[in-house]
Amino acid sequence: MAEPVCRSGLRWIAEMPKRATARCVQTAAIVVMVAGLVSAGSAQMLPELTLPQQRSVRPPGMPTPTYPLVKPGLPGPGIGQPPPNPPVGQPAPVIVRLQQSKTHPNGMTILVDSVNFLPSSIVIAIEIFNPGVDRRRLNPLGTLVLTDDRGRSYPFLPPPDNPDMQIQPRSRVVGQLVFLGGVDWQARALRLSINHPFGSSTDRMTATPLFQFSLPAEPRS
């Protein structure tokens, strides 16, 4: 009786791999089915799980200004470039070198370096030296004027921050005096008057020294 028992036991042991294999096959089938269900479920959920497209991150830009950064108009000549030709029908600018210097009894000296005749203005380059201990004024009450020999007056454009043209003590100033209007084509001479008629030409203590310069008008052919 022992032998049949042993044979049945051996048969059972021999059949174990087959049973295990069948179970593995069944398990694998179940796993495949579950995976298929999961895949199908995932496929159905894809529209809900889809992430929004990532946008490229850009640094915030500067706001667009509401006013122009550059004033309209043609750009001026650059450094070392010749000035542009004047428009047709307008005379070219003319510069007359003078180097006229006068010294007042109070010690102030004014040098007229040149006169630049432009189509719409007259520009006088000057150098001012005040060696005194007090301030001097060159245009109180609008007394800095330019006239020609025909009686025409050219309005002076004073500096906005210094309309009285105050010159500090012990200082040297280099600048330009700008007068509106082109020179009269019939004029032959100009007169630059500083502190006329209220200034003094002899008072050593005056704060409004009187200066007058005779200047040539634009030379013509």
C-alpha positions in Angstrom: 0.0 0.0 0.0 3.0 2.3 0.6 4.0 2.1 -3.0 0.8 3.5 -4.4 0.9 6.2 -1.9 4.4 7.1 -2.9 3.4 7.0 -6.5 0.5 9.3 -6.0 2.7 11.6 -4.0 5.3 11.6 -6.8 2.5 12.2 -9.3 1.3 15.2 -7.2 4.7 16.6 -7.0 5.2 16.1 -10.7 1.9 17.9 -11.4 2.8 20.8 -9.2 4.8 22.6 -11.9 1.9 22.2 -14.3 -0.5 23.6 -11.8 1.9 26.4 -10.9 2.3 27.1 -14.6 -1.4 27.2 -15.1 -1.8 29.5 -12.1 1.0 31.7 -13.5 -0.8 31.7 -16.9 -4.1 32.6 -15.2 -2.3 35.3 -13.1 -0.7 36.7 -16.2 -4.0 36.7 -18.0 -5.6 38.5 -15.1 -2.7 41.0 -15.0 -3.1 41.6 -18.7 -6.8 42.1 -18.4 -6.4 44.5 -15.5 -3.7 46.4 -17.5 -6.1 46.5 -20.4 -8.8 47.9 -18.2 -6.4 50.4 -16.7 -5.2 51.4 -20.1 -8.8 51.8 -21.3 -9.7 53.8 -18.3 -6.6 56.0 -18.7 -7.5 56.5 -22.3 -10.9 57.7 -21.3 -9.5 60.1 -18.6 -6.8 61.6 -20.9 -8.9 64.7 -21.8 -9.2 65.5 -18.1 -5.6 64.6 -17.1 -4.0 66.5 -20.0 -1.9 69.3 -18.6 -2.1 72.8 -20.0 0.7 73.7 -22.4 3.5 75.5 -20.7 4.1 79.0 -22.0 7.5 80.3 -22.4 8.5 82.5 -19.5 9.5 86.0 -20.7 10.8 88.8 -18.6 8.3 91.7 -18.3 9.0 94.3 -20.9 9.3 98.0 -20.4 6.1 100.0 -20.8 5.8 101.9 -24.0 6.3 105.6 -23.3 3.4 107.9 -24.1 5.8 110.6 -25.3 8.6 110.5 -27.8 12.1 110.0 -26.4 13.5 111.9 -29.4 12.1 115.2 -30.5 10.8 115.1 -34.1 13.0 116.6 -36.8 16.3 115.9 -38.6 19.2 114.9 -36.4 22.0 117.4 -36.1 25.6 116.8 -37.4 27.7 114.5 -35.4 31.1 115.2 -33.9 33.6 115.9 -36.5 31.0 116.1 -39.3 30.5 119.3 -41.4 27.2 121.1 -40.9 24.5 120.3 -43.5 24.0 122.5 -46.4 21.3 125.2 -45.9 18.0 124.8 -47.7 17.7 126.2 -51.2 16.9 129.9 -51.1 18.4 130.6 -47.6 21.9 132.1 -47.2 24.6 130.0 -45.6 25.7 131.0 -42.0 28.5 133.5 -41.9 30.9 133.8 -38.9 32.9 137.0 -38.4 35.9 136.8 -36.1 36.4 140.0 -34.0 38.4 139.5 -30.8 37.2 142.9 -29.4 37.9 143.4 -25.7 36.9 146.2 -23.3 37.6 146.7 -19.5 35.3 148.7 -17.2 36.7 150.9 -14.4 35.2 148.4 -11.9 37.5 145.7 -13.3 35.0 143.7 -15.4 36.3 142.7 -18.8 34.2 141.6 -21.8 35.6 140.0 -24.9 33.5 139.7 -28.1 35.0 136.7 -29.9 32.8 136.3 -32.9 29.4 137.0 -34.5 27.6 134.2 -36.2 24.9 135.3 -38.7 22.2 132.7 -39.1 19.1 132.9 -41.3 16.8 133.5 -38.2 19.2 134.7 -35.5 22.4 136.4 -34.6 24.7 134.7 -32.1 27.6 136.6 -30.4 30.2 134.5 -28.7 31.6 136.4 -25.6 33.9 135.8 -22.6 33.2 137.7 -19.4 35.6 138.1 -16.4 34.5 139.6 -13.1 37.5 140.0 -10.7 35.5 142.0 -8.1 34.0 140.8 -4.9 30.5 141.7 -5.9 28.0 140.4 -8.4 27.5 142.3 -11.7 24.4 142.4 -13.8 24.4 142.8 -17.6 20.7 142.6 -18.4 18.6 144.2 -15.7 15.2 145.4 -17.0 16.2 144.0 -20.5 19.0 146.5 -21.0 21.2 144.2 -23.2 20.2 145.1 -26.8 21.5 144.7 -30.3 20.6 147.3 -33.0 21.8 148.0 -36.5 22.6 151.3 -38.2 19.1 151.4 -39.8 17.4 151.5 -36.3 16.2 147.9 -36.3 16.4 146.1 -32.9 17.0 142.4 -32.5 15.4 140.9 -29.3 17.7 139.2 -26.8 17.0 135.7 -25.6 18.3 135.7 -22.0 19.1 132.4 -20.2 15.9 131.1 -18.5 17.7 130.5 -15.2 19.6 133.8 -15.3 17.5 136.5 -17.1 19.4 139.4 -15.5 22.7 137.9 -16.6 24.2 138.0 -13.2 28.0 137.3 -13.1 29.3 136.0 -9.8 32.4 137.6 -8.2 35.8 136.3 -9.1 34.4 134.2 -12.0 34.9 133.8 -15.7 32.0 133.0 -18.0 32.2 131.8 -21.6 28.9 131.8 -23.5 26.8 133.0 -26.4 24.3 135.9 -26.7 21.4 134.9 -29.0 19.3 137.6 -30.7 16.2 136.8 -32.8 15.9 137.7 -36.4 18.2 137.6 -39.4 20.3 140.7 -40.0 18.7 143.3 -42.3 20.3 142.9 -45.7 20.7 146.8 -45.9 22.5 147.0 -42.6 26.2 147.8 -42.6 26.9 148.0 -38.8 25.6 146.6 -35.5 25.9 148.0 -32.0 25.9 145.8 -28.9 24.8 147.7 -25.8 25.1 146.3 -22.3 23.3 148.1 -19.4 22.2 150.9 -21.7 21.0 153.5 -20.7 20.9 152.8 -17.0 24.4 151.6 -16.5 27.5 153.6 -15.7 30.7 153.8 -17.7 32.8 155.4 -15.0 31.6 154.3 -11.6 34.1 151.9 -10.0 31.5 150.5 -7.6 28.6 150.0 -10.0 27.0 146.7 -10.3 25.7 147.5 -13.8 28.7 148.5 -15.9 28.0 150.1 -19.2 29.6 148.5 -22.3 29.1 149.3 -26.0 30.6 147.4 -29.0 30.5 148.4 -32.6 30.3 145.2 -34.8 30.3 144.8 -38.5 27.2 143.5 -40.2 27.3 140.3 -42.4 29.8 140.9 -45.2 28.4 140.7 -48.6 29.9 140.3 -52.1 
